[in-house]
């Protein structure tokens, strides 16, 4: 039976048994905060919010998932930027491990239209489920063969800067139409706020009717 390993930054950030049961029930799934002693025995190793740089890794079985249309949108806070920049589509790129962050060969991409009622908190949950779908499809597609992808074109690359708390501040004098995209991109863990007479006030929004999982989801494999 094929084996999949999730490399974790924090065990509290990985409570995904329901997705393991739904998409990876045919595989042996394990996790840890360090690479396993026998990493070459795994069909796939997936860093999950992992904040350390993996260097001098001798195997070709690590896939990085980054929530942007690589090579565009490398770097920080891709979910926030998808809303703050009012992107029409949300893309998750699966790339091979490389020395440069978010710069490995692209194995596959998932893409769907960002519904008007999506917020960052909603899309984060969708993002998590789609990653599990992609993991299952990647293991199935390559089935023991060497992982391959398409080299990124560095001429098309762009970067998102590190996000700081002050980036969530909104101008109370702006119209709601001007603020709506940033408000959608902020989450309760990183809330939007405004200052009024020297005091800060937190502001958040959510749709009255929760949107469904994206019906137009496409998962496409790229080949070299």
C-alpha positions in Angstrom: 0.0 0.0 0.0 1.3 3.5 -0.9 2.4 5.7 1.9 1.9 9.5 2.3 3.6 11.7 4.9 2.4 15.2 6.0 5.3 17.3 7.3 3.9 19.6 9.9 4.9 22.9 11.5 2.3 22.5 14.3 0.2 19.4 15.1 -2.7 21.7 16.1 -2.8 23.0 12.5 -3.5 19.6 11.1 -6.9 18.2 12.1 -7.9 16.7 8.8 -8.9 13.1 9.6 -12.2 13.7 7.7 -10.3 14.5 4.5 -7.9 11.6 5.0 -10.9 9.3 5.3 -12.6 10.8 2.3 -9.7 11.0 -0.2 -6.8 9.0 1.2 -8.4 5.9 2.7 -6.5 3.7 0.2 -3.2 4.9 1.5 -1.1 4.7 4.6 -1.1 8.3 5.9 1.2 9.5 8.7 2.5 12.9 9.9 5.3 14.5 12.0 7.2 17.6 12.6 10.4 16.2 11.1 11.1 14.2 8.0 10.7 10.5 8.5 13.8 8.3 9.0 13.0 6.6 5.7 11.6 9.4 3.4 12.4 7.5 0.2 9.8 4.9 1.2 6.9 7.4 0.8 5.1 8.0 -2.5 4.5 11.6 -1.4 5.7 13.9 1.3 3.6 17.1 1.7 4.8 20.0 3.9 1.7 21.4 5.6 2.2 25.1 6.7 5.8 24.0 7.2 8.1 27.0 8.0 11.5 25.4 7.7 13.5 25.2 4.5 14.2 21.7 3.2 17.7 21.6 1.8 19.9 18.9 0.2 17.0 16.5 0.0 18.0 13.5 -2.1 14.6 12.2 -3.2 12.0 13.4 -5.7 8.8 12.9 -3.7 8.1 16.2 -2.0 5.2 18.3 -3.3 4.7 21.9 -2.2 1.2 23.4 -2.4 1.0 27.1 -2.9 -2.3 29.0 -3.3 -1.5 31.1 -6.3 -1.2 30.8 -10.0 2.6 30.2 -10.0 4.9 31.7 -11.1 2.7 34.6 -10.2 2.0 35.3 -6.5 5.0 33.6 -4.9 5.7 34.5 -1.2 3.4 35.5 1.6 -0.4 35.5 2.3 -1.7 34.2 -1.0 -5.3 33.8 0.3 -5.4 37.4 1.6 -4.0 38.7 -1.7 -6.5 36.7 -3.8 -9.2 38.9 -2.2 -7.3 42.1 -1.7 -6.2 42.1 -5.3 -9.8 41.1 -6.4 -8.6 38.1 -8.4 -11.3 36.4 -10.6 -10.0 32.9 -10.1 -8.4 31.1 -7.2 -5.6 28.7 -8.1 -3.6 26.2 -6.1 -0.3 25.1 -7.6 1.4 21.8 -6.8 5.2 22.1 -7.4 8.2 20.0 -6.8 10.6 20.9 -4.0 13.3 23.3 -5.1 16.1 25.4 -3.6 14.2 28.5 -4.3 10.9 28.9 -2.5 7.8 28.3 -4.6 9.9 27.9 -7.7 9.9 24.1 -8.4 8.5 22.5 -11.5 4.7 22.7 -11.6 3.1 19.3 -11.4 -0.6 20.3 -11.3 -3.0 23.2 -10.7 -6.5 23.4 -9.3 -8.6 26.4 -10.4 -12.1 27.7 -9.7 -13.9 31.0 -9.9 -14.1 33.0 -6.7 -17.7 33.4 -5.9 -19.0 36.7 -4.6 -19.9 35.1 -1.3 -16.5 33.6 -0.6 -14.4 35.0 2.2 -10.9 34.1 3.2 -12.2 31.8 6.0 -14.5 30.0 3.7 -11.9 29.6 0.9 -9.3 28.4 3.4 -11.5 25.4 4.2 -12.1 24.8 0.5 -8.3 25.1 -0.1 -7.6 22.4 2.5 -10.0 19.9 1.0 -8.8 20.5 -2.6 -5.2 19.9 -1.5 -6.2 16.4 -0.3 -8.0 15.8 -3.6 -4.8 16.8 -5.4 -2.6 14.6 -3.2 -4.8 11.6 -4.1 -4.8 12.4 -7.8 -1.0 13.0 -7.9 -0.3 9.6 -6.2 -2.8 7.9 -8.5 -1.5 9.6 -11.7 2.2 8.8 -11.2 1.6 5.4 -9.5 5.3 4.8 -8.6 6.7 6.7 -11.5 9.0 9.7 -11.0 7.2 12.9 -10.4 7.5 15.4 -13.3 6.3 18.9 -14.0 6.8 22.0 -16.1 9.6 24.4 -15.3 8.4 27.8 -14.2 9.1 30.8 -16.4 10.9 33.3 -14.2 10.0 36.1 -16.5 6.4 35.8 -15.4 7.0 35.6 -11.7 5.7 38.0 -9.1 5.9 38.1 -5.3 3.5 38.9 -2.5 5.2 40.7 0.4 5.0 39.6 4.0 1.7 40.5 5.6 1.8 42.6 8.8 -1.0 43.5 11.2 -1.1 47.0 10.0 -1.9 45.7 6.5 -5.4 44.8 7.9 -6.3 48.4 8.7 -9.0 49.9 6.7 -9.9 53.6 6.2 -13.2 54.3 7.9 -13.8 57.1 5.4 -13.8 54.8 2.4 -17.0 53.5 0.9 -18.0 49.8 1.5 -17.5 49.1 -2.2 -13.8 50.1 -1.8 -13.3 48.1 1.4 -15.2 45.0 0.6 -12.3 43.0 -1.0 -9.9 43.6 1.9 -12.7 42.8 4.4 -13.3 39.5 2.6 -9.6 38.7 2.7 -9.3 39.1 6.5 -10.0 36.3 8.9 -10.9 36.2 12.6 -7.3 35.2 13.4 -6.0 38.3 11.4 -9.0 40.7 11.6 -9.6 43.9 9.7 -9.8 47.0 11.9 -10.3 50.7 11.8 -9.3 53.5 14.2 -11.9 55.9 15.5 -11.0 58.7 17.9 -7.8 57.0 18.9 -9.4 53.5 19.5 -9.2 50.5 17.3 -12.3 48.6 16.3 -12.4 45.1 14.7 -14.7 44.5 11.8 -15.5 41.3 10.0 -18.1 40.1 7.4 -19.6 36.8 6.4 -22.3 35.9 3.9 -25.9 35.4 5.0 -26.1 32.2 3.0 -23.0 30.0 3.0 -21.7 29.2 -0.5 -21.3 25.7 -1.8 -18.1 24.0 -2.8 -16.9 25.2 -6.2 -18.8 23.4 -8.9 -16.4 24.6 -11.6 -13.3 23.1 -9.9 -10.7 21.9 -12.4 -7.5 20.0 -11.5 -5.1 19.9 -14.4 -1.7 18.1 -14.7 1.2 19.8 -16.4 3.9 17.8 -18.3 7.4 18.7 -19.3 
